[in-house]
């Protein structure tokens, strides 16, 4: 290739195009010819051609404008004239992981629960064996987080009787499709209309008395679910039953000594105690009941005449009769 004289640098210069040269070592020499056709050749200068190209990279999944949630796999196709050594995955410009093995393709599982709901940009950066890099075109997706739900009525540990309104507060970054309500795992109703709140009316007469677990399960428009539970007690036979069995009604007590006042007490849950009264004044409380419910009364401290005995039973819900 001929050189031209640069009057500014006062040197002969030539531009060598290396795009036509193969990768690897090469050498270049300069040969000068004077007006008498005398020729002189310079010593050679060695150089290496490395025309490495940056890798090509493209996100294949998720697709643009996809709705993603939970654990989502990001898949990439990456190629290079030599070899791709790694692919970095980025969300909104922040690296969330790296794949250094092409076995099974270039992939990363993205835990979207650690990302705020809404629009986000996903990119992938491929690096080849020579260190050249290229970043893919961005893919915009929408992250849909799980809904949240809280039972607001009835309160935990409430006593539930007859027909009860169960109300839940459910929210989602995209939308709640329905809230289904359960009692001890059995569905008792579904609300698909948020107008007026998420609520159902439950007839507690359909279950036995006792402790029951009430659960509300919210489902969003992407099929994700969340739940909240409370424990309440169904008691449609509210008060315990108690009857004085001894002494009998109208009994006449003679002599000096003590009198055992006894009672029978039952409840659909448990009787916690029975308190005994004479003319409105307490004479004792029985909290055991293993041998019947009773208290000891010393009538020598009472005046001669009629007196009223009364027994008051309290159940495990603190209901009294």
C-alpha positions as CSV (number, residue, x, y, z in Angstrom):
1,X,0.0,0.0,0.0
2,X,1.4,3.4,-1.0
3,X,2.1,6.1,1.6
4,X,1.5,9.8,1.2
5,X,3.6,12.6,2.5
6,X,2.2,14.6,5.4
7,X,3.6,18.1,5.1
8,X,2.6,18.9,8.7
9,X,4.4,15.9,10.3
10,X,6.9,15.7,7.5
11,X,6.4,12.0,7.4
12,X,5.1,9.4,5.0
13,X,1.9,7.9,6.3
14,X,-0.5,5.1,5.3
15,X,-3.7,3.7,6.8
16,X,-3.8,-0.1,7.1
17,X,-7.3,-1.7,7.2
18,X,-7.2,-4.7,9.6
19,X,-10.8,-5.8,9.0
20,X,-9.5,-7.9,6.1
21,X,-6.8,-9.5,8.2
22,X,-7.3,-12.7,10.1
23,X,-7.1,-12.7,13.9
24,X,-3.6,-13.4,15.1
25,X,0.0,-12.1,14.8
26,X,1.0,-10.0,11.8
27,X,4.0,-7.8,10.9
28,X,4.4,-4.6,8.8
29,X,7.4,-3.1,7.0
30,X,8.0,0.1,5.1
31,X,9.8,0.2,1.7
32,X,11.2,3.4,0.3
33,X,12.1,4.0,-3.4
34,X,14.1,7.0,-4.5
35,X,14.2,8.7,-8.0
36,X,16.9,6.4,-9.1
37,X,14.7,3.4,-8.2
38,X,16.9,2.5,-5.3
39,X,14.9,0.6,-2.7
40,X,15.4,0.3,1.1
41,X,13.2,-1.8,3.4
42,X,12.7,-1.1,7.1
43,X,12.8,-3.6,9.9
44,X,9.4,-5.2,10.6
45,X,7.0,-4.2,13.4
46,X,4.8,-7.0,14.8
47,X,1.2,-6.6,15.9
48,X,-1.8,-8.8,16.7
49,X,-5.2,-8.6,15.2
50,X,-8.2,-9.4,17.5
51,X,-11.4,-8.4,15.9
52,X,-13.6,-9.7,18.7
53,X,-17.2,-8.8,18.4
54,X,-19.5,-8.1,21.4
55,X,-22.0,-10.9,22.1
56,X,-25.6,-10.7,21.0
57,X,-28.2,-11.0,23.7
58,X,-32.0,-11.0,23.8
59,X,-34.6,-11.7,26.5
60,X,-37.1,-14.3,25.4
61,X,-39.1,-14.6,28.7
62,X,-41.0,-12.8,30.2
63,X,-42.4,-11.0,27.1
64,X,-43.0,-7.3,27.0
65,X,-46.0,-6.1,29.1
66,X,-46.3,-9.4,30.9
67,X,-47.8,-9.7,34.4
68,X,-45.4,-11.5,36.7
69,X,-45.7,-12.7,40.2
70,X,-44.0,-15.0,42.7
71,X,-40.9,-16.8,41.3
72,X,-40.6,-15.9,37.6
73,X,-37.9,-17.3,35.3
74,X,-36.1,-14.8,33.1
75,X,-34.7,-16.6,30.0
76,X,-32.1,-15.2,27.6
77,X,-30.6,-16.2,24.2
78,X,-26.9,-15.1,24.1
79,X,-24.4,-15.8,21.2
80,X,-20.9,-14.8,20.4
81,X,-18.2,-15.4,17.8
82,X,-16.1,-16.9,20.5
83,X,-18.0,-17.9,23.6
84,X,-20.4,-16.3,26.1
85,X,-18.9,-16.6,29.6
86,X,-21.7,-15.0,31.7
87,X,-25.1,-13.3,31.6
88,X,-26.1,-10.7,34.3
89,X,-29.7,-10.1,34.9
90,X,-30.9,-6.6,35.9
91,X,-34.2,-5.1,37.1
92,X,-34.4,-1.4,36.8
93,X,-30.7,-1.3,36.2
94,X,-29.8,-3.2,39.4
95,X,-28.2,-6.7,39.1
96,X,-30.4,-9.4,40.7
97,X,-28.3,-12.4,39.7
98,X,-25.8,-14.0,37.2
99,X,-25.8,-17.2,35.2
100,X,-22.3,-18.5,34.4
101,X,-23.4,-21.8,32.8
102,X,-25.2,-22.1,29.5
103,X,-26.4,-25.6,30.4
104,X,-30.1,-25.5,30.0
105,X,-29.9,-22.0,28.5
106,X,-29.1,-18.6,30.2
107,X,-31.7,-18.3,32.9
108,X,-32.4,-16.8,36.3
109,X,-35.3,-17.3,38.7
110,X,-36.5,-13.8,39.9
111,X,-38.2,-13.6,43.3
112,X,-40.7,-10.8,42.5
113,X,-41.9,-10.8,46.1
114,X,-38.8,-8.7,46.9
115,X,-39.8,-6.1,44.3
116,X,-42.4,-3.5,44.7
117,X,-45.6,-4.0,42.7
118,X,-46.0,-2.1,39.5
119,X,-44.0,-1.5,36.3
120,X,-40.4,-2.6,36.1
121,X,-37.7,-2.9,33.4
122,X,-35.8,-6.1,32.9
123,X,-32.5,-6.3,31.0
124,X,-29.7,-8.8,30.5
125,X,-26.0,-8.1,29.9
126,X,-23.9,-10.8,28.2
127,X,-20.1,-11.0,28.5
128,X,-17.9,-13.0,26.2
129,X,-14.6,-14.8,26.9
130,X,-12.6,-11.7,25.8
131,X,-14.5,-9.4,28.1
132,X,-16.7,-7.7,25.5
133,X,-20.2,-6.9,26.7
134,X,-23.6,-6.0,25.3
135,X,-26.9,-5.2,27.1
136,X,-30.2,-6.5,25.7
137,X,-33.1,-4.4,24.8
138,X,-35.3,-3.7,27.8
139,X,-38.4,-5.6,28.5
140,X,-41.1,-3.8,30.6
141,X,-43.2,-6.0,32.9
142,X,-45.7,-5.5,35.7
143,X,-45.1,-7.1,39.1
144,X,-48.2,-8.3,40.8
145,X,-47.8,-8.9,44.5
146,X,-50.0,-11.1,46.7
147,X,-53.1,-9.6,48.2
148,X,-53.5,-8.8,51.9
149,X,-56.5,-9.7,54.0
150,X,-57.6,-9.1,57.6
151,X,-60.8,-10.2,59.3
152,X,-62.2,-7.1,61.0
153,X,-65.4,-8.6,62.3
154,X,-66.0,-10.5,64.6
155,X,-63.0,-9.9,66.8
156,X,-60.8,-12.8,67.9
157,X,-62.1,-15.0,70.7
158,X,-65.6,-13.5,70.3
159,X,-68.7,-15.6,71.3
160,X,-70.7,-16.3,68.1
161,X,-74.4,-17.0,68.2
162,X,-77.2,-17.2,65.7
163,X,-76.5,-15.4,62.4
164,X,-73.1,-13.6,62.4
165,X,-71.7,-11.1,59.9
166,X,-68.1,-11.8,58.9
167,X,-66.3,-8.8,57.4
168,X,-62.7,-8.7,55.9
169,X,-60.5,-6.0,54.6
170,X,-58.7,-7.1,51.4
171,X,-56.4,-5.1,49.2
172,X,-54.1,-5.8,46.2
173,X,-51.7,-3.8,44.0
174,X,-53.7,-4.8,40.9
175,X,-57.1,-6.0,42.2
176,X,-59.0,-8.5,44.5
177,X,-61.2,-10.9,42.6
178,X,-63.0,-12.5,45.6
179,X,-62.8,-13.3,49.3
180,X,-64.0,-16.8,50.4
181,X,-64.8,-17.5,54.0
182,X,-64.4,-20.8,55.9
183,X,-65.3,-22.3,59.2
184,X,-63.0,-25.1,60.3
185,X,-61.9,-25.5,56.7
186,X,-65.4,-25.8,55.2
187,X,-66.5,-23.0,52.9
188,X,-69.4,-20.9,54.3
189,X,-69.6,-18.3,51.5
190,X,-67.8,-16.2,48.9
191,X,-68.1,-12.5,48.2
192,X,-67.1,-11.4,44.7
193,X,-68.3,-7.8,45.0
194,X,-66.2,-5.4,47.0
195,X,-69.1,-2.9,47.2
196,X,-69.9,-2.5,50.9
197,X,-66.7,-4.4,51.9
198,X,-65.9,-8.1,51.7
199,X,-68.6,-9.7,53.9
200,X,-70.9,-12.7,54.3
201,X,-73.7,-13.7,56.8
202,X,-73.0,-17.0,58.6
203,X,-75.7,-19.0,60.3
204,X,-73.8,-20.5,63.3
205,X,-76.7,-22.9,63.9
206,X,-75.3,-25.0,61.0
207,X,-72.3,-26.0,63.2
208,X,-72.0,-27.4,66.7
209,X,-71.2,-25.3,69.7
210,X,-67.6,-24.9,70.6
211,X,-64.4,-23.2,69.4
212,X,-64.3,-22.6,65.6
213,X,-61.6,-21.3,63.3
214,X,-62.9,-18.7,60.9
215,X,-60.7,-18.0,57.8
216,X,-60.9,-15.5,55.0
217,X,-59.0,-16.2,51.8
218,X,-58.5,-13.4,49.4
219,X,-57.7,-14.1,45.7
220,X,-56.4,-11.4,43.4
221,X,-56.9,-11.1,39.6
222,X,-53.8,-13.1,39.0
223,X,-54.9,-16.0,41.1
224,X,-52.6,-15.3,44.0
225,X,-54.1,-15.9,47.5
226,X,-53.6,-14.7,51.1
227,X,-55.5,-15.6,54.2
228,X,-56.3,-14.4,57.8
229,X,-57.8,-16.5,60.6
230,X,-59.4,-15.9,63.9
231,X,-60.8,-18.3,66.6
232,X,-64.2,-17.7,68.1
233,X,-66.6,-19.8,70.1
234,X,-70.0,-20.8,68.8
235,X,-72.5,-20.9,71.7
236,X,-76.2,-21.0,70.8
237,X,-77.2,-22.4,74.1
238,X,-75.7,-19.5,76.0
239,X,-76.3,-20.1,79.7
240,X,-75.4,-23.0,82.0
241,X,-78.1,-24.9,83.8
242,X,-78.0,-25.2,87.6
243,X,-80.3,-26.8,90.2
244,X,-80.0,-27.1,94.0
245,X,-80.4,-30.8,94.8
246,X,-80.0,-30.6,98.6
247,X,-81.6,-29.5,100.9
248,X,-84.9,-29.9,99.0
249,X,-87.2,-26.9,98.6
250,X,-89.2,-26.3,101.8
251,X,-86.9,-28.4,104.0
252,X,-86.9,-27.7,107.7
253,X,-83.5,-27.8,109.3
254,X,-83.3,-28.8,113.0
255,X,-80.5,-28.9,115.5
256,X,-77.1,-27.5,115.5
257,X,-74.4,-28.2,112.9
258,X,-73.5,-27.7,109.4
259,X,-75.6,-28.2,106.3
260,X,-74.1,-29.2,102.9
261,X,-75.8,-27.4,100.1
262,X,-75.4,-29.3,96.8
263,X,-76.3,-28.5,93.2
264,X,-76.1,-30.1,89.8
265,X,-74.8,-27.8,87.0
266,X,-74.4,-28.5,83.3
267,X,-73.3,-26.5,80.2
268,X,-72.6,-27.1,76.5
269,X,-69.0,-26.1,77.2
270,X,-67.7,-26.4,80.7
271,X,-68.9,-25.2,84.1
272,X,-66.1,-23.3,85.8
273,X,-67.6,-22.7,89.2
274,X,-70.8,-22.7,91.3
275,X,-71.2,-20.1,94.0
276,X,-73.8,-20.6,96.8
277,X,-75.8,-17.8,98.5
278,X,-78.1,-17.6,101.5
279,X,-80.4,-14.7,101.4
280,X,-78.1,-13.1,98.9
281,X,-74.9,-13.5,100.9
282,X,-72.2,-15.8,99.5
283,X,-71.4,-18.9,101.7
284,X,-68.8,-20.4,99.4
285,X,-67.6,-21.2,95.8
286,X,-66.9,-24.6,94.4
287,X,-64.4,-24.6,91.5
288,X,-63.7,-28.3,91.4
289,X,-67.1,-30.1,90.9
290,X,-65.4,-33.5,90.7
291,X,-67.8,-34.9,93.3
292,X,-70.6,-32.6,92.5
293,X,-71.0,-28.9,93.3
294,X,-71.4,-28.0,96.9
295,X,-70.7,-25.6,99.8
296,X,-71.0,-25.8,103.6
297,X,-73.5,-23.6,105.5
298,X,-73.6,-23.2,109.2
299,X,-77.3,-22.4,110.0
300,X,-76.5,-21.6,113.6
301,X,-75.5,-18.2,112.4
302,X,-78.8,-17.6,110.8
303,X,-82.0,-16.4,112.4
304,X,-84.9,-18.8,113.0
305,X,-87.3,-18.7,110.1
306,X,-87.4,-18.9,106.3
307,X,-84.3,-18.4,104.3
308,X,-83.5,-18.5,100.5
309,X,-80.8,-20.7,99.1
310,X,-79.4,-19.9,95.6
311,X,-76.7,-21.4,93.4
312,X,-75.1,-19.5,90.5
313,X,-73.2,-21.4,87.9
314,X,-70.5,-19.8,85.6
315,X,-69.3,-21.5,82.4
316,X,-66.0,-21.3,80.6
317,X,-67.2,-18.3,78.6
318,X,-68.0,-16.5,81.9
319,X,-71.7,-16.8,81.2
320,X,-73.7,-17.0,84.4
321,X,-77.0,-18.6,85.3
